[in-house]
Amino acid sequence: MSPSPLTIVAQRSAIGVSVGSVTSEHEQQVAKLTKALYPVDRQAKFLELQAEVETLLCHLQSLQRVRR
C-alpha cells in the first residue's frame, strides 16, 4: 500500500526538502488545476501521482549530487 499524498508531503516537510522556484511555479499551476471541477477521486489520484513524481525527483536530484 503506498503512502497518501499528505504523508509524503509531511515527510518532505519534516526533512526540509527544498526544490526552488520551479516547484513554486509548478505548485501554482497545480493549485489552479485542482480548483477545477474534477471529481474528488480524480483530484485525489492526481495529488497522489504528483507527490510520487516529486518524491522521485528529489531522489534523482540527491543521486545526481552524490555522483558529482
Distance bins in CASP14 RR format, pairs under 12 A and 6 or more apart:
PFRMAT RR
TARGET T0000
AUTHOR 0000-0000-0000
RMODE 2
METHOD distances of the structure
MODEL  1
1 7 0 0 0 0 0 1 0 0 0 0 0
1 48 0 0 0 0 0 1 0 0 0 0 0
2 8 0 0 0 0 1 0 0 0 0 0 0
2 45 0 0 0 0 0 1 0 0 0 0 0
2 48 1 0 0 1 0 0 0 0 0 0 0
2 49 0 0 0 0 0 1 0 0 0 0 0
2 51 0 0 0 0 1 0 0 0 0 0 0
2 52 1 0 0 1 0 0 0 0 0 0 0
2 55 0 0 0 0 0 1 0 0 0 0 0
3 9 0 0 0 0 1 0 0 0 0 0 0
3 10 0 0 0 0 1 0 0 0 0 0 0
3 11 1 0 0 1 0 0 0 0 0 0 0
3 12 0 0 0 0 0 1 0 0 0 0 0
3 48 0 0 0 0 1 0 0 0 0 0 0
3 51 0 0 0 0 1 0 0 0 0 0 0
3 52 0 0 0 0 1 0 0 0 0 0 0
3 55 0 0 0 0 1 0 0 0 0 0 0
4 10 0 0 0 0 1 0 0 0 0 0 0
4 11 0 0 0 0 0 1 0 0 0 0 0
4 44 0 0 0 0 1 0 0 0 0 0 0
4 45 0 0 0 0 0 1 0 0 0 0 0
4 47 0 0 0 0 1 0 0 0 0 0 0
4 48 1 0 0 1 0 0 0 0 0 0 0
4 51 0 0 0 0 1 0 0 0 0 0 0
4 52 0 0 0 0 0 1 0 0 0 0 0
5 11 0 0 0 0 0 1 0 0 0 0 0
5 12 0 0 0 0 0 1 0 0 0 0 0
5 30 0 0 0 0 0 1 0 0 0 0 0
5 34 0 0 0 0 0 1 0 0 0 0 0
5 43 0 0 0 0 0 1 0 0 0 0 0
5 44 1 0 0 1 0 0 0 0 0 0 0
5 45 0 0 0 0 1 0 0 0 0 0 0
5 46 0 0 0 0 1 0 0 0 0 0 0
5 47 1 0 1 0 0 0 0 0 0 0 0
5 48 1 0 1 0 0 0 0 0 0 0 0
5 49 0 0 0 0 1 0 0 0 0 0 0
5 50 1 0 0 1 0 0 0 0 0 0 0
5 51 1 1 0 0 0 0 0 0 0 0 0
5 52 0 0 0 0 1 0 0 0 0 0 0
5 53 0 0 0 0 0 1 0 0 0 0 0
5 54 0 0 0 0 1 0 0 0 0 0 0
5 55 0 0 0 0 1 0 0 0 0 0 0
6 12 0 0 0 0 0 1 0 0 0 0 0
6 13 0 0 0 0 0 1 0 0 0 0 0
6 44 0 0 0 0 0 1 0 0 0 0 0
6 47 0 0 0 0 1 0 0 0 0 0 0
6 48 0 0 0 0 1 0 0 0 0 0 0
6 50 0 0 0 0 0 1 0 0 0 0 0
6 51 0 0 0 0 1 0 0 0 0 0 0
7 13 0 0 0 0 0 1 0 0 0 0 0
7 14 0 0 0 0 0 1 0 0 0 0 0
7 47 0 0 0 0 0 1 0 0 0 0 0
7 48 0 0 0 0 0 1 0 0 0 0 0
7 51 0 0 0 0 1 0 0 0 0 0 0
7 52 0 0 0 0 0 1 0 0 0 0 0
7 55 0 0 0 0 0 1 0 0 0 0 0
8 14 0 0 0 0 0 1 0 0 0 0 0
8 15 0 0 0 0 0 1 0 0 0 0 0
8 17 0 0 0 0 0 1 0 0 0 0 0
8 47 0 0 0 0 1 0 0 0 0 0 0
8 48 0 0 0 0 1 0 0 0 0 0 0
8 49 0 0 0 0 0 1 0 0 0 0 0
8 50 0 0 0 0 1 0 0 0 0 0 0
8 51 1 0 1 0 0 0 0 0 0 0 0
8 52 1 0 0 1 0 0 0 0 0 0 0
8 53 0 0 0 0 0 1 0 0 0 0 0
8 54 1 0 0 1 0 0 0 0 0 0 0
8 55 1 0 1 0 0 0 0 0 0 0 0
8 56 0 0 0 0 0 1 0 0 0 0 0
8 57 0 0 0 0 0 1 0 0 0 0 0
8 58 0 0 0 0 0 1 0 0 0 0 0
8 59 0 0 0 0 0 1 0 0 0 0 0
9 15 0 0 0 0 0 1 0 0 0 0 0
9 16 0 0 0 0 0 1 0 0 0 0 0
9 17 0 0 0 0 1 0 0 0 0 0 0
9 27 0 0 0 0 0 1 0 0 0 0 0
9 30 0 0 0 0 0 1 0 0 0 0 0
9 47 0 0 0 0 1 0 0 0 0 0 0
9 48 0 0 0 0 0 1 0 0 0 0 0
9 50 0 0 0 0 1 0 0 0 0 0 0
9 51 1 0 0 1 0 0 0 0 0 0 0
9 52 0 0 0 0 0 1 0 0 0 0 0
9 54 0 0 0 0 1 0 0 0 0 0 0
9 55 0 0 0 0 1 0 0 0 0 0 0
9 58 0 0 0 0 0 1 0 0 0 0 0
10 16 0 0 0 0 0 1 0 0 0 0 0
10 17 0 0 0 0 0 1 0 0 0 0 0
10 51 0 0 0 0 0 1 0 0 0 0 0
11 17 0 0 0 0 1 0 0 0 0 0 0
11 51 0 0 0 0 1 0 0 0 0 0 0
11 54 0 0 0 0 0 1 0 0 0 0 0
11 55 0 0 0 0 1 0 0 0 0 0 0
11 58 0 0 0 0 0 1 0 0 0 0 0
12 18 0 0 0 0 1 0 0 0 0 0 0
12 19 0 0 0 0 1 0 0 0 0 0 0
12 23 0 0 0 0 0 1 0 0 0 0 0
12 50 0 0 0 0 0 1 0 0 0 0 0
12 51 0 0 0 0 1 0 0 0 0 0 0
12 52 0 0 0 0 0 1 0 0 0 0 0
12 54 1 0 0 1 0 0 0 0 0 0 0
12 55 1 0 0 1 0 0 0 0 0 0 0
12 57 0 0 0 0 0 1 0 0 0 0 0
12 58 1 0 0 1 0 0 0 0 0 0 0
12 59 0 0 0 0 0 1 0 0 0 0 0
13 51 0 0 0 0 0 1 0 0 0 0 0
13 54 0 0 0 0 0 1 0 0 0 0 0
15 55 0 0 0 0 0 1 0 0 0 0 0
15 58 0 0 0 0 1 0 0 0 0 0 0
15 62 0 0 0 0 0 1 0 0 0 0 0
16 58 0 0 0 0 0 1 0 0 0 0 0
17 23 0 0 0 0 1 0 0 0 0 0 0
17 51 0 0 0 0 0 1 0 0 0 0 0
17 54 0 0 0 0 1 0 0 0 0 0 0
17 55 0 0 0 0 1 0 0 0 0 0 0
17 57 0 0 0 0 1 0 0 0 0 0 0
17 58 1 0 1 0 0 0 0 0 0 0 0
17 59 0 0 0 0 0 1 0 0 0 0 0
17 61 0 0 0 0 1 0 0 0 0 0 0
17 62 0 0 0 0 1 0 0 0 0 0 0
18 24 0 0 0 0 0 1 0 0 0 0 0
18 54 0 0 0 0 0 1 0 0 0 0 0
18 58 0 0 0 0 1 0 0 0 0 0 0
18 61 0 0 0 0 0 1 0 0 0 0 0
19 25 0 0 0 0 0 1 0 0 0 0 0
19 26 0 0 0 0 1 0 0 0 0 0 0
19 27 0 0 0 0 1 0 0 0 0 0 0
19 53 0 0 0 0 0 1 0 0 0 0 0
19 54 1 0 0 1 0 0 0 0 0 0 0
19 55 0 0 0 0 0 1 0 0 0 0 0
19 57 1 0 0 1 0 0 0 0 0 0 0
19 58 1 0 0 1 0 0 0 0 0 0 0
19 60 0 0 0 0 0 1 0 0 0 0 0
19 61 1 0 0 1 0 0 0 0 0 0 0
19 62 0 0 0 0 0 1 0 0 0 0 0
20 26 0 0 0 0 1 0 0 0 0 0 0
20 27 0 0 0 0 0 1 0 0 0 0 0
20 54 0 0 0 0 0 1 0 0 0 0 0
20 57 0 0 0 0 0 1 0 0 0 0 0
20 58 0 0 0 0 0 1 0 0 0 0 0
20 61 0 0 0 0 0 1 0 0 0 0 0
21 27 0 0 0 0 0 1 0 0 0 0 0
21 28 0 0 0 0 0 1 0 0 0 0 0
22 28 0 0 0 0 0 1 0 0 0 0 0
22 29 0 0 0 0 0 1 0 0 0 0 0
22 54 0 0 0 0 0 1 0 0 0 0 0
22 57 0 0 0 0 1 0 0 0 0 0 0
22 61 0 0 0 0 0 1 0 0 0 0 0
23 29 0 0 0 0 0 1 0 0 0 0 0
23 30 0 0 0 0 1 0 0 0 0 0 0
23 50 0 0 0 0 0 1 0 0 0 0 0
23 53 0 0 0 0 0 1 0 0 0 0 0
23 54 1 0 0 1 0 0 0 0 0 0 0
23 57 0 0 0 0 1 0 0 0 0 0 0
23 58 0 0 0 0 0 1 0 0 0 0 0
23 61 0 0 0 0 0 1 0 0 0 0 0
24 30 0 0 0 0 0 1 0 0 0 0 0
24 31 0 0 0 0 0 1 0 0 0 0 0
25 31 0 0 0 0 0 1 0 0 0 0 0
25 32 0 0 0 0 0 1 0 0 0 0 0
26 32 0 0 0 0 0 1 0 0 0 0 0
26 33 0 0 0 0 0 1 0 0 0 0 0
26 50 0 0 0 0 1 0 0 0 0 0 0
26 53 0 0 0 0 1 0 0 0 0 0 0
26 54 0 0 0 0 1 0 0 0 0 0 0
26 57 0 0 0 0 0 1 0 0 0 0 0
27 33 0 0 0 0 0 1 0 0 0 0 0
27 34 0 0 0 0 0 1 0 0 0 0 0
27 47 0 0 0 0 0 1 0 0 0 0 0
27 50 0 0 0 0 1 0 0 0 0 0 0
27 51 0 0 0 0 0 1 0 0 0 0 0
27 54 0 0 0 0 1 0 0 0 0 0 0
28 34 0 0 0 0 0 1 0 0 0 0 0
28 35 0 0 0 0 0 1 0 0 0 0 0
29 35 0 0 0 0 0 1 0 0 0 0 0
29 36 0 0 0 0 0 1 0 0 0 0 0
29 46 0 0 0 0 0 1 0 0 0 0 0
29 50 0 0 0 0 0 1 0 0 0 0 0
30 36 0 0 0 0 0 1 0 0 0 0 0
30 43 0 0 0 0 0 1 0 0 0 0 0
30 46 0 0 0 0 1 0 0 0 0 0 0
30 47 0 0 0 0 1 0 0 0 0 0 0
30 49 0 0 0 0 0 1 0 0 0 0 0
30 50 1 0 0 1 0 0 0 0 0 0 0
30 51 0 0 0 0 0 1 0 0 0 0 0
30 53 0 0 0 0 0 1 0 0 0 0 0
30 54 0 0 0 0 0 1 0 0 0 0 0
31 43 0 0 0 0 0 1 0 0 0 0 0
31 46 0 0 0 0 0 1 0 0 0 0 0
31 47 0 0 0 0 0 1 0 0 0 0 0
31 50 0 0 0 0 0 1 0 0 0 0 0
33 42 0 0 0 0 0 1 0 0 0 0 0
33 43 0 0 0 0 1 0 0 0 0 0 0
33 46 1 0 0 1 0 0 0 0 0 0 0
33 47 0 0 0 0 0 1 0 0 0 0 0
33 50 0 0 0 0 1 0 0 0 0 0 0
34 40 0 0 0 0 0 1 0 0 0 0 0
34 42 0 0 0 0 1 0 0 0 0 0 0
34 43 1 0 1 0 0 0 0 0 0 0 0
34 44 0 0 0 0 0 1 0 0 0 0 0
34 45 0 0 0 0 0 1 0 0 0 0 0
34 46 1 0 0 1 0 0 0 0 0 0 0
34 47 1 0 0 1 0 0 0 0 0 0 0
34 50 0 0 0 0 1 0 0 0 0 0 0
35 43 0 0 0 0 1 0 0 0 0 0 0
36 42 0 0 0 0 1 0 0 0 0 0 0
36 43 0 0 0 0 1 0 0 0 0 0 0
36 46 0 0 0 0 0 1 0 0 0 0 0
37 43 0 0 0 0 1 0 0 0 0 0 0
38 44 0 0 0 0 1 0 0 0 0 0 0
38 45 0 0 0 0 1 0 0 0 0 0 0
38 46 1 0 0 1 0 0 0 0 0 0 0
38 47 0 0 0 0 0 1 0 0 0 0 0
39 45 0 0 0 0 1 0 0 0 0 0 0
39 46 0 0 0 0 0 1 0 0 0 0 0
40 46 0 0 0 0 0 1 0 0 0 0 0
40 47 0 0 0 0 0 1 0 0 0 0 0
41 47 0 0 0 0 0 1 0 0 0 0 0
41 48 0 0 0 0 0 1 0 0 0 0 0
42 48 0 0 0 0 0 1 0 0 0 0 0
42 49 0 0 0 0 0 1 0 0 0 0 0
43 49 0 0 0 0 0 1 0 0 0 0 0
43 50 0 0 0 0 0 1 0 0 0 0 0
44 50 0 0 0 0 0 1 0 0 0 0 0
44 51 0 0 0 0 0 1 0 0 0 0 0
45 51 0 0 0 0 0 1 0 0 0 0 0
45 52 0 0 0 0 0 1 0 0 0 0 0
46 52 0 0 0 0 0 1 0 0 0 0 0
46 53 0 0 0 0 0 1 0 0 0 0 0
47 53 0 0 0 0 0 1 0 0 0 0 0
47 54 0 0 0 0 0 1 0 0 0 0 0
48 54 0 0 0 0 0 1 0 0 0 0 0
48 55 0 0 0 0 0 1 0 0 0 0 0
49 55 0 0 0 0 0 1 0 0 0 0 0
49 56 0 0 0 0 0 1 0 0 0 0 0
50 56 0 0 0 0 0 1 0 0 0 0 0
50 57 0 0 0 0 0 1 0 0 0 0 0
51 57 0 0 0 0 0 1 0 0 0 0 0
51 58 0 0 0 0 0 1 0 0 0 0 0
52 58 0 0 0 0 0 1 0 0 0 0 0
52 59 0 0 0 0 0 1 0 0 0 0 0
53 59 0 0 0 0 0 1 0 0 0 0 0
53 60 0 0 0 0 0 1 0 0 0 0 0
54 60 0 0 0 0 0 1 0 0 0 0 0
54 61 0 0 0 0 0 1 0 0 0 0 0
55 61 0 0 0 0 0 1 0 0 0 0 0
55 62 0 0 0 0 0 1 0 0 0 0 0
56 62 0 0 0 0 0 1 0 0 0 0 0
56 63 0 0 0 0 0 1 0 0 0 0 0
57 63 0 0 0 0 0 1 0 0 0 0 0
57 64 0 0 0 0 0 1 0 0 0 0 0
58 64 0 0 0 0 0 1 0 0 0 0 0
58 65 0 0 0 0 0 1 0 0 0 0 0
59 65 0 0 0 0 0 1 0 0 0 0 0
59 66 0 0 0 0 0 1 0 0 0 0 0
60 66 0 0 0 0 0 1 0 0 0 0 0
60 67 0 0 0 0 0 1 0 0 0 0 0
61 67 0 0 0 0 0 1 0 0 0 0 0
61 68 0 0 0 0 0 1 0 0 0 0 0
62 68 0 0 0 0 0 1 0 0 0 0 0
END
